[in-house]
Amino acid sequence: MFFFLTSRVVSSLVAFLYPGYASYKTLSQRPASEKDLERWLMYWCVLGCVVGVEYIAEWVVSWIPFYYTLKTIFLLYIALPQLQGSSYLYRSHLQPFFRTHESQIDNTLARVKARLYAFVQQRMRMMWEQASAIATGQAVPQATTSAVSRELEEDDRLGAVPPPSLANPMGGAMALASGLWMSYGPGLLANGMALMSQVPQPAKAREVEGEFEEVQVPSDVD
């Protein structure tokens, strides 16, 4: 237990806190050192891949004796500037791998982002329909999982609303908001007008009407 806690503390300091502060120092320089920028970008690239793989495979390899001790030593190797471990791993292994599979990775990321964006859009539409049905007192529609799956599998539907990009980060959000308004805006306005028309008359108006009803016209004039 002691070695586990010690390795966790050392790993956090070496892998995240120190590189984060060193990256801040590099970025605060004007002009920034291109060599330091390159070194820390390589480090964060290697660390991101290592952490991503670790989250998936740690439950398989964590039973290895001295796993956390070996992990701490590895993080020291890639983080310390004297060893330059991250630069070596990036240039020797990571960069050639990414360069070889760059097009495949880009296509996969584009498909995943499109499917995820379509899934979120569909869920938002379902929530909107349910909220509108509850507000108007109608039966809440029960959307099935198969219907959602069929919509996600349609390529033309996936391309109907483009996902956000670096060139136009708000394009997808604006298109989504516009589509929701075009689909549900008129109905929402109509429901709002109907609810407003059902609002009872104010108490003051009812009192005035009661006063007019109580007025009696005298039959004899003296």
N, C-alpha and C positions, 0 to 999 in steps of 0.2 A: 504493500500500500504506500509506503514511504517513497519507494522508487517511482511508482506510478505518478504520485502527486508532484514529485520533483521533476520528472520528465515533462509533465504537462506544463508546469510553470516555465521551465527552460524553453520548451517548444514555443509557447506563446510569446515570450520575450524575444527569442531569436528569429522566429519565422514571421511575426507580424508587427510587434511594437518597434523593434529596432529598424527593420526595413521601411516601415511606414514613416518614421521620423527622418531616416536618411533620405527617403524620397522627397519629403517636405523640404529638407535642406537643399536638395538639388534643384527643386522647382523654384525656390525662393531666390536663387542666384540669377542675376541679370548681367550678361546673358548666361543662360544655363549651360553647364558643361555637357556637350554632346556625348562624351564618353560615359559620364555618370548616368545620363538619361538612358543610353543604350543598355548599360549594365543592369539598371534597376528594372527596365522594361523586360529584359530577358528573365530576370529573377521572378517577377510577378507572373510572367507567362508560364514558366516552369512550375512555380508554386500552384498556380490555378489548376494546371493539369494534374499535379500530384494530389491536391486536395479533392478534386473531382473524382479521381480514381479511388482515393481512399474512402470516400463516403460510400461508394458502391461495394468495395471489396474488403473493407476493414473487418467485417464480421467473419470473413473467411481466414484472414491472415493474423488476426489479433491473438490467436491461441499460440502462435509461435513463441518460444521462450525468448525473453529479452526483446520483444517486439518494440515496445515503447522506448527502450534504450537505444535500439538501432535506429528508430525513427528520429530521435533527438539528434543522434550523430549525423544522420543524413541531412536534417534541416540545418545543422551547423555547417555542413559541407557546402550547401548551396547558398547560404546566407552570408557567410563571412567573406568580406572583400579579399582577404589574403588568399583564400583557396580558389575563388572564381569557379566554383562548382556549377552554378546556374548557367554561366556563359558557356562552359564546356558542354553541358547537357543540351542547351538550346542549339548551339551550332552543330553538334555532332549527331543529334537524334531528333530533336523536336522540329527544327527548321526543315530538314530534308523530308520528314514525314508530312508536315503541313504543305510543303511545296508540291509533293507528289499527289496528295489527295485534296488539294485546295478546291477544285471545282466540285467534287463530290460533297465536300463539307458544306460549301456555299449552297448547293441545291437542297441538301437535307435541311439546313437551317431555314431556308426560305419556305419549304413545305411545312415544317413544324410551326413556324411563326404564322403562316396563313391558316393552318388548321386550328391553332390555339386561338387566334383572333376570331375566327368564325365560331368557335365553341363559346367564347366569352360573349360574343354578340348574340348568339342564340339564347344563352342563359339570361342575359339582360332582357331580351324580348319576352321570354317566358315570365320573368319576374314582373315586367311591366303589365302584361296581360292579367296576371293574377291580382296585382294591386288594383288595376282598373276594375276588374270584376268584383272585388271586395268593396270598393268604394261605391259602386252602383248597385250593390245588392244582388248581383247575378251569381250564377253557379261558377265556381272556380274551375277553369279548364284543367283537365288532367293530361299533361303532356307525357308521352311515353318515351322511353329511352330509345326505342327503335326508330322513332320519327327523328329524333335528334341525330342519330347515327346516319340515317339516310341523307339528311341535309348536309352533314359534314363530309359525306363521300361524293357529293356533287362538285365537280371541279368548277363549273361555271358559277355556282353559288359562292365558292371559296374566293373566286376572283372578282366577285361583285363589289366588295369593299376592300380596297388595297390596304395592306398592313402598313403601319408607320415605318418610315425610312429616315436615314440621316439627312437626305436632301429635303424631305418634307415630313418632319416628325408629327405635325398636327393634321396631315391630310386624312389619315385613317379615322382619327377621332372626329373631325368635322363631318366626314362622310357618314359615319355611324350616327352622329347626332341628327344630321339632316334626314337620314333614312327613318329614324325613330319618329321624328316630328311629322314627316310626310305620312307615315303609317298610322300614327296614333294621335297626332295633334288635333285634327278635326273632331274625332270622337271625344277626346278629352274636353275640348271647348264646349261641345254639345252637352256633355254630361254636367259640366260646371254650370251652364246656363239653366239646365233643368233643375239642378239642386238649388240654385239661387231663386228660381221661380217658386219653389216649394217652401221658402222661408216664411214663417208666420209674420203677420203684420206687427209692427212695433206696438208696445203697450200704450204709448202716447196717442197713437192714431186711434186705438180702440177706445180710449177714454173720451176723445173728441167725439167719436161716433155715438158713444153712450150719452154724452151731454145733449147732442142734437135730438136723440130719441126721447129724452126726458122733458124737452121743452113742450109745453102745452099752450095752445092758442086760446085765450079767454073768449067765452061765448058772449058775454055782455060787456058793453062799453058804457061806463057811467058818464 
